Amino acid sequence: MNTETIAAISTAMNNSGIGIIRISGEEAFDIIGKIFRPANPDKKLSEVKSHTVHYGTIMDGETIVDEVLVLTMRAPHTYTREDTVEIDSHGGMFVMQRIMELVLKAGARPAEPGEFTKRAFVNGRIDLSQAEAVIDIINAENDYALKSAVTQLKGSVSEKIRQQRSALLEQIAYIEAALDDPEHIEMEGYGQVLLPKLQEIEDCVEELIRSADDGRIIKEGIRTVILGKPNVGKSSLLNALVGSERAIVTQIPGTTRDALEESIRLKDVTLNIIDTAGIRSTEDIIEKIGVDKAREYAAEADLIVWVVDSSSNLDENDLEVAQLIAGRKAVILLNKQDLPEVTGKEKLFEQLGSRQTALEKIPVIGISALKESGLDMFSETVCQMFYNKDINFNDQVYITNIRQKKALTEAKESLSRAVVSIEDGMPEDFFTIDMMDAYSALGRVIGESVEDDLADEIFAKFCMGK
């Protein structure tokens, strides 16, 4: 185990109200003692109680560098389970760097990205799924993402995984004991006893895997593509949602040639919106590439927003868009409600003809992107489409991590093979191999059996000082 004392500036590297320099390791108290002068000259930080705050100055020899507060926290009741000291200084970049230089000169070394959290993992305070939840909290862009990450940090994923691993291990241990001592432990017909137990574990793992799609949306946002023929107001809609003139808006059809991407917060969810070129037949090579890209984006989208010009009738370009959204999660926006209406909801479906059946369950909302009316209804509709009831993060566990989903998928495949082996009447020692593989795969979710290189890769994604 690495026993070096590490230090880093834990706040953003720009001028702010306060800055925090964090020190963790066996020599944390010795290091702060060399550069900190308490306001009370009789006080020694090496003797103070844990989790206390002390006022004083950071000194470079006899020169005062800054007035600070020092927080002292003794192992094991710290984030890293090591002695930890935090210096709360003024938040100027220069003064933080000066204090950091003194901390390093006094015996610490610069922390690597994520090394404080890595030490919390190595020292057993958190498991790998909880460590990954830390960075999810830092990167959360909406309330659902934050709640999901906090729930994972509290151990929701860990608890589920440990329960299934414990159930597996109990069965593996019984089989191994019976194979070692067949005279005293009966195995006749045990496969039929084991089968429903394995299927129950497999169902739980499958449920976690299924949650990954919702988990991705919670964490990363809803991949949303705006489709429509030219000049229906797609770019105006994007600008209205973003709240700024992000896209160029003109009366000239085909102004948008390339996809334009923006991320916005819509109530408690995040929309990753792509404004695409207008769908139409064109001889313009560049515009044609844009139209083809629009179709590709639509094929990969979680949500398609079809913008229709309600001040005119549908044409063949509209009908092509209708084909693209059939069978997909979509919303139809009848834009330009500030103008006399030609195509309302009933007229829309009447003009769709035979396509109506495939689209009749898609919500239709009247809006004016120019006047920014109807957008609240659009927001409410999207939230209900993806979260049609209140999400209870105390009961529901969401997998928001591709690495975890991969490990769970491997576990399910091993469990499925074990189930097939039992159903085919294979010997017990045959299907325990697959059970052990499932046990190991589940262990990779929480870091019980993870390679050092993978752990290093995970923690390297963290910011410095966390």
C-alpha positions as CSV (number, residue, x, y, z in Angstrom):
1,M,0.0,0.0,0.0
2,N,1.3,3.5,-0.9
3,T,2.0,5.4,2.3
4,E,3.2,8.6,0.8
5,T,1.3,11.8,1.9
6,I,-0.4,13.5,-1.0
7,A,-1.8,17.0,-1.5
8,A,-3.8,18.9,-4.1
9,I,-5.8,22.0,-4.6
10,S,-9.3,20.7,-4.4
11,T,-11.2,23.8,-5.7
12,A,-11.3,25.1,-9.2
13,M,-8.2,26.8,-10.5
14,N,-9.6,30.3,-10.8
15,N,-10.2,33.2,-8.5
16,S,-13.0,32.6,-6.0
17,G,-14.0,33.4,-2.4
18,I,-12.1,30.5,-0.8
19,G,-9.7,27.8,-1.9
20,I,-9.1,24.4,-0.4
21,I,-5.8,22.6,-0.3
22,R,-6.2,19.0,0.9
23,I,-3.5,16.8,2.5
24,S,-3.9,13.1,3.2
25,G,-1.5,10.5,4.6
26,E,0.6,9.5,7.6
27,E,2.5,12.8,7.6
28,A,-0.4,15.2,7.1
29,F,-0.2,16.6,10.7
30,D,3.6,16.9,10.6
31,I,3.4,18.7,7.3
32,I,0.8,21.3,8.4
33,G,2.7,21.8,11.6
34,K,5.7,23.0,9.6
35,I,3.8,25.8,7.8
36,F,0.8,26.7,10.0
37,R,1.0,29.1,12.9
38,P,-2.1,29.0,15.1
39,A,-3.6,32.3,16.4
40,N,-3.2,30.7,19.9
41,P,0.5,30.1,20.3
42,D,0.0,27.4,22.9
43,K,-2.0,25.2,20.4
44,K,-0.3,22.2,18.7
45,L,-2.2,20.7,15.8
46,S,-0.6,17.3,16.5
47,E,-2.5,17.3,19.8
48,V,-5.9,18.7,18.8
49,K,-9.1,16.7,18.6
50,S,-10.2,15.2,15.3
51,H,-12.7,17.1,13.2
52,T,-12.0,20.5,14.6
53,V,-11.3,23.9,12.9
54,H,-8.4,26.2,13.7
55,Y,-7.6,29.8,12.8
56,G,-4.2,31.0,12.0
57,T,-1.7,31.9,9.3
58,I,0.3,30.0,6.7
59,M,4.0,30.9,7.1
60,D,6.9,30.8,4.7
61,G,9.6,31.1,7.3
62,E,8.7,34.3,9.0
63,T,6.6,35.7,6.2
64,I,2.8,35.5,6.4
65,V,1.4,34.0,3.2
66,D,-2.3,34.0,4.1
67,E,-4.8,33.9,6.9
68,V,-6.5,30.5,6.9
69,L,-8.8,28.0,8.6
70,V,-7.3,24.5,9.0
71,L,-9.6,21.5,9.4
72,T,-8.1,18.5,11.1
73,M,-9.5,15.0,10.7
74,R,-7.9,11.8,12.1
75,A,-8.0,8.3,10.6
76,P,-10.0,6.3,10.1
77,H,-13.0,8.7,10.2
78,T,-12.0,10.5,7.0
79,Y,-12.8,10.4,3.3
80,T,-9.6,8.4,2.6
81,R,-9.4,6.7,6.0
82,E,-6.1,8.4,6.5
83,D,-5.1,11.4,8.5
84,T,-6.4,14.4,6.6
85,V,-5.9,18.1,6.8
86,E,-7.7,20.7,4.7
87,I,-6.5,24.3,4.5
88,D,-9.3,26.9,3.7
89,S,-7.5,29.9,2.2
90,H,-8.5,32.9,0.2
91,G,-9.4,31.7,-3.3
92,G,-6.9,33.6,-5.4
93,M,-4.9,31.4,-7.8
94,F,-1.6,32.8,-6.8
95,V,-2.1,32.4,-3.0
96,M,-3.4,28.8,-3.5
97,Q,-0.4,27.9,-5.5
98,R,2.0,29.5,-3.0
99,I,0.4,27.4,-0.2
100,M,0.5,24.3,-2.3
101,E,4.2,24.9,-2.9
102,L,4.9,25.1,0.8
103,V,2.9,21.9,1.5
104,L,5.0,20.0,-1.1
105,K,8.2,21.5,0.3
106,A,7.2,20.3,3.7
107,G,7.0,16.7,2.6
108,A,3.9,15.9,0.5
109,R,3.8,14.9,-3.1
110,P,1.2,16.1,-5.7
111,A,-1.8,13.9,-5.8
112,E,-2.7,12.2,-9.1
113,P,-6.2,12.8,-10.5
114,G,-8.8,10.9,-8.4
115,E,-6.1,9.7,-5.9
116,F,-8.0,10.7,-2.8
117,T,-11.1,8.7,-4.0
118,K,-8.8,5.9,-5.0
119,R,-7.4,5.7,-1.5
120,A,-10.9,5.6,-0.1
121,F,-11.5,2.6,-2.4
122,V,-8.2,0.9,-1.6
123,N,-8.6,1.5,2.1
124,G,-12.1,-0.1,2.0
125,R,-14.2,2.9,2.8
126,I,-16.1,2.7,-0.5
127,D,-16.3,0.1,-3.3
128,L,-15.8,0.8,-7.0
129,S,-19.4,1.4,-7.8
130,Q,-19.5,4.0,-5.1
131,A,-16.3,5.6,-6.3
132,E,-17.8,5.9,-9.8
133,A,-20.8,7.6,-8.2
134,V,-18.6,10.3,-6.8
135,I,-17.6,11.5,-10.3
136,D,-21.3,11.1,-11.4
137,I,-22.2,13.6,-8.6
138,I,-19.6,16.0,-9.8
139,N,-20.8,15.7,-13.4
140,A,-24.6,15.6,-12.7
141,E,-26.5,18.0,-14.9
142,N,-30.0,17.5,-13.6
143,D,-31.9,16.6,-10.4
144,Y,-32.5,13.0,-11.5
145,A,-28.8,12.4,-12.3
146,L,-27.8,13.9,-8.9
147,K,-30.3,11.8,-7.0
148,S,-29.3,8.6,-8.8
149,A,-25.6,9.2,-8.1
150,V,-26.2,10.0,-4.4
151,T,-28.2,6.8,-4.1
152,Q,-25.3,4.8,-5.6
153,L,-22.9,6.5,-3.4
154,K,-25.0,5.4,-0.4
155,G,-24.5,1.8,-1.7
156,S,-27.7,1.0,-3.6
157,V,-25.8,-0.9,-6.3
158,S,-23.4,-2.4,-3.9
159,E,-26.1,-3.8,-1.7
160,K,-27.9,-5.5,-4.7
161,I,-24.7,-7.0,-5.9
162,R,-23.5,-8.2,-2.5
163,Q,-26.9,-9.9,-1.9
164,Q,-26.7,-11.8,-5.2
165,R,-23.0,-12.7,-4.7
166,S,-23.8,-14.0,-1.1
167,A,-26.6,-16.1,-2.5
168,L,-24.4,-17.6,-5.2
169,L,-21.5,-18.2,-2.8
170,E,-23.8,-20.1,-0.4
171,Q,-24.8,-22.5,-3.1
172,I,-21.3,-22.9,-4.5
173,A,-20.0,-23.7,-1.0
174,Y,-22.7,-26.3,-0.4
175,I,-21.9,-28.0,-3.7
176,E,-18.2,-28.0,-3.1
177,A,-18.7,-29.4,0.4
178,A,-20.9,-32.1,-0.9
179,L,-18.4,-33.1,-3.6
180,D,-15.7,-33.3,-0.9
181,D,-17.8,-35.3,1.5
182,P,-20.4,-37.2,-0.4
183,E,-21.0,-39.7,2.4
184,H,-22.5,-37.0,4.7
185,I,-23.9,-34.4,2.4
186,E,-26.7,-35.5,0.1
187,M,-26.8,-34.2,-3.5
188,E,-29.6,-36.3,-5.0
189,G,-32.0,-34.0,-6.8
190,Y,-30.2,-30.9,-5.6
191,G,-30.2,-29.4,-9.1
192,Q,-34.0,-29.0,-9.0
193,V,-33.6,-27.2,-5.6
194,L,-30.9,-25.0,-7.0
195,L,-32.6,-24.1,-10.3
196,P,-35.2,-21.6,-8.9
197,K,-32.6,-20.0,-6.8
198,L,-30.3,-19.4,-9.7
199,Q,-33.2,-18.2,-11.8
200,E,-34.1,-15.7,-9.1
201,I,-30.5,-14.4,-9.1
202,E,-30.6,-14.2,-12.9
203,D,-33.8,-12.2,-12.8
204,C,-32.3,-9.7,-10.4
205,V,-29.3,-9.3,-12.7
206,E,-31.5,-9.0,-15.7
207,E,-33.5,-6.2,-14.0
208,L,-30.3,-4.3,-13.3
209,I,-29.2,-4.7,-16.9
210,R,-32.6,-3.4,-18.1
211,S,-32.3,-0.3,-15.9
212,A,-29.1,0.7,-17.8
213,D,-31.0,2.4,-20.7
214,D,-33.0,4.5,-18.2
215,G,-29.8,5.0,-16.2
216,R,-28.0,6.3,-19.3
217,I,-30.8,8.8,-19.9
218,I,-30.8,9.9,-16.3
219,K,-27.0,10.4,-16.4
220,E,-26.2,11.5,-19.9
221,G,-29.6,13.0,-21.0
222,I,-32.1,12.3,-23.7
223,R,-30.6,12.1,-27.2
224,T,-33.1,14.4,-29.0
225,V,-33.3,15.1,-32.7
226,I,-35.4,17.9,-34.2
227,L,-36.7,16.9,-37.6
228,G,-38.9,18.6,-40.2
229,K,-38.8,20.0,-43.7
230,P,-37.0,23.3,-44.3
231,N,-38.4,26.5,-42.9
232,V,-40.8,25.0,-40.3
233,G,-39.0,26.6,-37.4
234,K,-36.6,23.9,-36.2
235,S,-33.7,26.4,-35.5
236,S,-36.1,28.8,-34.0
237,L,-37.3,26.0,-31.6
238,L,-33.7,25.3,-30.7
239,N,-33.0,29.0,-30.0
240,A,-36.2,29.2,-27.8
241,L,-35.2,26.1,-25.8
242,V,-31.6,27.2,-25.3
243,G,-32.6,30.8,-24.6
244,S,-30.1,32.4,-27.0
245,E,-29.6,32.8,-30.8
246,R,-27.6,29.6,-31.1
247,A,-28.8,28.7,-34.6
248,I,-29.0,31.0,-37.7
249,V,-32.6,31.7,-38.6
250,T,-33.6,33.0,-42.1
251,Q,-36.5,32.7,-44.5
252,I,-34.2,30.9,-47.0
253,P,-35.0,27.2,-47.1
254,G,-31.9,25.0,-46.4
255,T,-30.1,27.5,-44.2
256,T,-29.2,24.7,-41.7
257,R,-26.7,22.4,-43.6
258,D,-25.0,20.6,-40.7
259,A,-26.3,19.3,-37.4
260,L,-26.1,21.7,-34.4
261,E,-25.9,20.2,-31.0
262,E,-26.9,21.8,-27.6
263,S,-27.5,20.4,-24.1
264,I,-30.3,22.0,-22.1
265,R,-32.0,21.3,-18.8
266,L,-35.7,20.6,-19.1
267,K,-37.3,20.5,-15.7
268,D,-35.5,17.5,-14.0
269,V,-34.0,16.0,-17.2
270,T,-31.4,16.9,-19.7
271,L,-32.0,17.1,-23.4
272,N,-29.0,16.7,-25.7
273,I,-30.7,18.3,-28.7
274,I,-29.5,18.0,-32.3
275,D,-31.0,20.5,-34.8
276,T,-30.7,18.9,-38.3
277,A,-30.9,20.0,-41.9
278,G,-34.5,20.2,-43.2
279,I,-35.7,16.9,-44.8
280,R,-36.3,17.4,-48.5
281,S,-35.2,16.2,-51.9
282,T,-32.3,18.4,-53.1
283,E,-29.7,18.5,-55.8
284,D,-27.3,20.5,-53.5
285,I,-24.6,18.1,-52.6
286,I,-23.7,19.7,-49.3
287,E,-27.4,20.0,-48.2
288,K,-28.0,16.4,-49.3
289,I,-25.2,15.3,-46.9
290,G,-26.9,17.2,-44.1
291,V,-30.2,15.6,-44.9
292,D,-28.6,12.1,-44.9
293,K,-27.0,12.9,-41.5
294,A,-30.4,14.0,-40.2
295,R,-31.7,10.5,-41.0
296,E,-28.8,8.9,-39.3
297,Y,-29.2,11.0,-36.1
298,A,-32.9,10.1,-36.1
299,A,-32.2,6.4,-36.2
300,E,-30.0,6.7,-33.0
301,A,-32.2,9.1,-31.1
302,D,-34.1,8.5,-27.8
303,L,-36.6,11.1,-28.8
304,I,-37.6,12.7,-32.2
305,V,-39.3,16.1,-32.3
306,W,-41.1,16.5,-35.6
307,V,-41.7,20.2,-36.2
308,V,-44.7,20.9,-38.6
309,D,-45.6,24.3,-40.1
310,S,-49.2,24.7,-38.9
311,S,-49.7,27.7,-41.2
312,S,-49.5,25.5,-44.3
313,N,-50.5,22.0,-45.6
314,L,-48.3,19.0,-45.4
315,D,-46.2,18.0,-48.4
316,E,-44.2,15.0,-49.5
317,N,-41.3,16.1,-47.3
318,D,-43.5,16.1,-44.2
319,L,-44.7,12.6,-45.2
320,E,-41.1,11.4,-45.4
321,V,-40.5,12.7,-41.8
322,A,-43.7,10.9,-40.7
323,Q,-42.1,7.6,-41.9
324,L,-39.0,8.3,-39.9
325,I,-40.9,8.7,-36.6
326,A,-43.2,5.7,-37.0
327,G,-42.8,3.4,-34.0
328,R,-40.5,5.8,-32.2
329,K,-40.7,7.9,-29.1
330,A,-41.6,11.2,-30.6
331,V,-43.5,14.5,-30.2
332,I,-45.2,16.4,-33.0
333,L,-45.0,20.2,-32.6
334,L,-47.4,22.2,-34.7
335,N,-45.3,25.4,-34.9
336,K,-46.2,28.9,-36.0
337,Q,-49.4,29.1,-34.0
338,D,-48.9,32.8,-34.1
339,L,-50.1,32.7,-37.7
340,P,-53.5,31.6,-39.0
341,E,-53.8,27.9,-38.6
342,V,-54.1,25.7,-41.7
343,T,-53.0,22.4,-40.3
344,G,-54.4,21.6,-36.8
345,K,-54.3,18.2,-35.1
346,E,-57.3,16.8,-37.0
347,K,-56.2,18.1,-40.3
348,L,-52.7,16.7,-39.6
349,F,-53.9,13.2,-39.2
350,E,-56.3,13.6,-42.1
351,Q,-53.4,14.5,-44.4
352,L,-51.3,11.7,-43.1
353,G,-53.8,9.2,-44.5
354,S,-52.7,5.6,-44.0
355,R,-49.8,6.7,-41.8
356,Q,-52.2,8.0,-39.2
357,T,-52.4,4.6,-37.4
358,A,-48.7,4.4,-36.8
359,L,-48.6,8.0,-35.4
360,E,-51.9,8.4,-33.6
361,K,-50.4,7.7,-30.1
362,I,-47.7,10.4,-30.6
363,P,-48.5,13.6,-28.6
364,V,-49.3,16.6,-30.7
365,I,-48.7,20.1,-29.2
366,G,-49.3,23.5,-30.7
367,I,-46.4,26.0,-30.2
368,S,-45.0,29.2,-31.4
369,A,-41.2,29.1,-31.3
370,L,-41.1,32.8,-32.3
371,K,-43.4,33.8,-29.4
372,E,-42.0,31.0,-27.1
373,S,-45.6,29.7,-26.4
374,G,-46.5,26.1,-25.8
375,L,-42.9,25.2,-24.6
376,D,-44.1,24.5,-21.1
377,M,-46.5,21.9,-22.4
378,F,-43.7,20.4,-24.5
379,S,-41.4,20.2,-21.5
380,E,-44.1,18.5,-19.4
381,T,-44.9,16.0,-22.1
382,V,-41.3,15.0,-22.6
383,C,-40.8,14.5,-18.8
384,Q,-43.9,12.3,-18.7
385,M,-42.8,10.3,-21.7
386,F,-39.6,9.3,-20.0
387,Y,-40.6,9.5,-16.3
388,N,-44.3,8.9,-16.2
389,K,-44.3,8.5,-12.5
390,D,-42.2,9.9,-9.7
391,I,-38.9,8.0,-9.5
392,N,-38.1,6.7,-6.0
393,F,-34.4,6.3,-5.8
394,N,-34.7,4.5,-2.5
395,D,-36.5,1.6,-4.1
396,Q,-35.2,1.6,-7.7
397,V,-31.6,1.0,-8.6
398,Y,-30.3,2.4,-11.9
399,I,-27.1,1.2,-13.6
400,T,-25.6,4.4,-15.2
401,N,-22.2,3.0,-16.1
402,I,-21.2,1.1,-19.2
403,R,-18.5,-0.9,-17.3
404,Q,-21.0,-2.1,-14.7
405,K,-23.5,-3.1,-17.4
406,K,-20.8,-5.1,-19.2
407,A,-19.9,-7.0,-16.0
408,L,-23.6,-7.6,-15.3
409,T,-24.1,-8.9,-18.8
410,E,-21.2,-11.3,-18.4
411,A,-22.7,-12.5,-15.1
412,K,-26.1,-13.1,-16.7
413,E,-24.5,-15.1,-19.5
414,S,-22.7,-17.3,-16.9
415,L,-25.9,-17.8,-14.9
416,S,-27.8,-18.7,-18.1
417,R,-25.3,-21.4,-18.9
418,A,-25.5,-22.7,-15.3
419,V,-29.3,-22.9,-15.6
420,V,-29.1,-24.8,-19.0
421,S,-26.6,-27.2,-17.4
422,I,-29.0,-28.0,-14.6
423,E,-31.9,-28.4,-17.0
424,D,-29.7,-30.8,-19.1
425,G,-28.9,-32.9,-16.1
426,M,-25.1,-32.1,-16.1
427,P,-23.0,-33.0,-13.1
428,E,-22.8,-30.5,-10.2
429,D,-19.1,-29.8,-10.6
430,F,-19.8,-28.8,-14.2
431,F,-22.3,-25.9,-13.6
432,T,-20.4,-24.6,-10.5
433,I,-17.8,-23.4,-13.0
434,D,-20.3,-21.0,-14.5
435,M,-21.6,-20.0,-11.1
436,M,-18.1,-19.0,-10.1
437,D,-17.7,-17.0,-13.3
438,A,-21.0,-15.2,-12.4
439,Y,-19.7,-14.6,-8.9
440,S,-16.5,-13.1,-10.3
441,A,-18.3,-10.9,-12.9
442,L,-20.6,-9.5,-10.2
443,G,-17.5,-8.8,-8.1
444,R,-16.1,-6.6,-10.9
445,V,-19.1,-4.3,-10.6
446,I,-18.1,-3.3,-7.0
447,G,-14.3,-3.8,-7.5
448,E,-13.9,-7.1,-5.6
449,S,-12.1,-8.6,-8.5
450,V,-10.8,-5.8,-10.7
451,E,-7.4,-5.4,-12.3
452,D,-5.1,-2.5,-11.2
453,D,-4.9,-1.1,-14.7
454,L,-8.7,-0.8,-14.9
455,A,-8.9,0.9,-11.5
456,D,-6.2,3.3,-12.6
457,E,-8.1,4.1,-15.8
458,I,-11.3,4.8,-13.8
459,F,-9.7,7.1,-11.3
460,A,-7.7,8.9,-14.0
461,K,-11.0,10.4,-15.2
462,F,-11.5,12.2,-11.9
463,C,-10.6,15.9,-11.4
464,M,-7.4,16.8,-9.5
465,G,-8.0,17.0,-5.8
466,K,-10.9,14.6,-5.5
